[in-house]
Amino acid sequence: MTETTRGIAKLPSLDVELVHDKSESGDAERLAIRVTGRPDLESAAKMVEPHLLTMMMAANPFLAAPMKMAQQFWAPWLAMNPALKALLPPPERD
């Protein structure tokens, strides 16, 4: 029997489940990620999208500096194109 590790995160309109286990022979590992949006994934993506970059930087501190530099570099060009404006982080509040 293999040992299975599960992690579940429940957000307001999104559930994320991670499942990690090893094969019976022990020569392989599996990581499954299940994302469930309520009422659907498109609605959940619209809610999470503005904060996705911030969540990525918080998850890995080594990415924070390079991501911040990339944001500052691309911000003027992304701001000029309304279709790409969603890639920018939300404006900082005072």
Secondary structure, DSSP 8 states (H G I E B T S, - for coil): ---EEEEEEEETTEEEEEEEEE-TTSS-EEEEEEEEESS-HHHHHHHHGGGHHHHHHHH-HHHHHHHHHHHHHHHHHHHH-TTTGGGS------
